[in-house]
Amino acid sequence: MKHLKKILVPTDLSEHSRRALSYGCWLAAEERSSLVILHVANELAAWELYSEDLVFLAGNEKPWPLDRVLAEASLDLNRFLEPSLPNLKDAATATKRIVLGPVPQQIVTVAEEEKTDLIIMSPRRHRGLRHLFLGGVTDRVMRLSPCPVLSITPLLPSASWRGKSVPLFFPWPPQRSAEI
């Protein structure tokens, strides 16, 4: 098996990505590899209104405060990583990166820049038309990625009847009555 030198764990600061982070920390400690934690910040958070009377005026608009958005995203990522600090110390090195842009493309770009050997993600279980036509972020990253993508999914809760015999209330096969 190939030795993993660098592992990328993208996070959206959810419990799903916490699962991927804990697995990434464990794998980085086992392989003595570097861990890169990536957060793609929401670029819509950069939209703020800058006018004195709260009216959209073309002359009053100021540029987006991208440095503030990145600083807030860094604080959010630090808060997210606090419970995982003991596990992060077991990795050879752990770095974090924050970028803006479309999530799947940014994950793939960072994986290429960092020359990662593995990307660990934990997808959400989506249903509906959006997922049917577009796929999830993990699906799009898997299609574009320069390295293998490991998808860590949560176990589905089992139904209480699974593995048990279902009582039949009606005899099977149905018996025909003698009366016609």
VENKAUR-V330120 format. One record per residue. N is the residue number from 1. OMEGA is omega in whole degrees, -180 to 180 (999 if undefined). BURIAL is I if it has 9 or more other ideal C-beta (glycine too) atoms within 8 Angstrom, else O. D_CENTER is the distance of its C-alpha to the mean C-alpha in whole Angstrom. Layout:
BEGIN
n,omega,burial,d_center
N,OMEGA,BURIAL,D_CENTER
N,OMEGA,BURIAL,D_CENTER
END
This chain:
BEGIN
n,omega,burial,d_center
1,-180,O,26
2,177,O,24
3,179,O,24
4,179,I,20
5,-177,O,21
6,-179,I,18
7,178,I,14
8,177,I,11
9,175,I,8
10,-179,I,6
11,173,I,5
12,177,I,6
13,178,O,8
14,178,O,8
15,176,O,9
16,-179,I,6
17,175,I,5
18,177,I,9
19,179,I,9
20,179,I,8
21,180,I,10
22,176,I,13
23,177,I,13
24,177,I,12
25,180,I,15
26,-178,I,17
27,178,I,17
28,177,I,18
29,180,I,21
30,-176,O,22
31,-174,I,22
32,-178,O,23
33,179,I,21
34,-179,I,19
35,176,I,16
36,179,I,14
37,-174,I,11
38,172,I,10
39,176,I,9
40,-176,I,10
41,-180,I,13
42,-178,O,14
43,176,O,17
44,177,O,18
45,-179,I,19
46,-179,I,21
47,176,O,24
48,180,O,26
49,179,O,30
50,172,O,33
51,-175,I,36
52,-177,O,39
53,177,O,39
54,176,O,36
55,178,O,37
56,177,O,35
57,-176,O,38
58,-178,O,37
59,-176,O,39
60,-176,O,38
61,177,O,34
62,179,O,33
63,180,O,30
64,177,O,26
65,-176,O,26
66,179,I,23
67,178,O,24
68,178,O,23
69,179,I,20
70,179,I,19
71,178,O,21
72,178,I,19
73,177,I,16
74,177,I,17
75,178,O,18
76,179,I,15
77,177,I,13
78,178,O,17
79,180,O,17
80,-176,I,13
81,-176,I,14
82,180,O,18
83,-177,O,18
84,-176,I,16
85,178,O,19
86,179,O,21
87,-179,I,19
88,-179,I,18
89,-180,O,22
90,179,O,22
91,179,I,20
92,172,O,23
93,177,O,21
94,178,I,18
95,177,O,17
96,178,I,15
97,177,I,15
98,-180,I,14
99,175,I,15
100,175,I,15
101,178,O,15
102,-170,O,13
103,-177,I,10
104,-179,I,10
105,180,I,13
106,178,I,13
107,180,I,10
108,179,I,13
109,180,I,16
110,178,I,15
111,177,I,14
112,-179,O,18
113,-177,O,19
114,-177,I,18
115,-178,O,20
116,179,I,17
117,-176,I,18
118,173,I,14
119,178,I,11
120,-179,I,9
121,175,I,5
122,-175,I,5
123,172,I,5
124,178,O,7
125,-178,O,11
126,172,O,13
127,175,O,16
128,-175,O,19
129,-179,O,20
130,-180,O,17
131,-180,I,15
132,-177,O,18
133,-175,O,19
134,-173,O,16
135,179,O,13
136,179,I,10
137,-180,I,8
138,178,I,7
139,-179,I,11
140,178,I,12
141,179,I,10
142,180,I,12
143,-174,O,15
144,-168,O,16
145,176,I,15
146,-178,O,18
147,179,I,17
148,178,O,15
149,178,I,12
150,-178,I,11
151,179,I,9
152,-179,I,10
153,177,O,10
154,177,O,12
155,175,O,16
156,176,O,18
157,-178,O,20
158,178,O,24
159,-177,O,26
160,-178,O,29
161,-177,O,32
162,179,O,30
163,179,O,32
164,178,O,35
165,-179,O,38
166,-179,O,38
167,177,O,42
168,180,O,44
169,-180,O,46
170,179,O,48
171,-179,O,49
172,-8,O,48
173,-178,O,49
174,179,O,51
175,-180,O,55
176,179,O,57
177,-179,O,60
178,-178,O,63
179,177,O,65
180,999,O,65
END
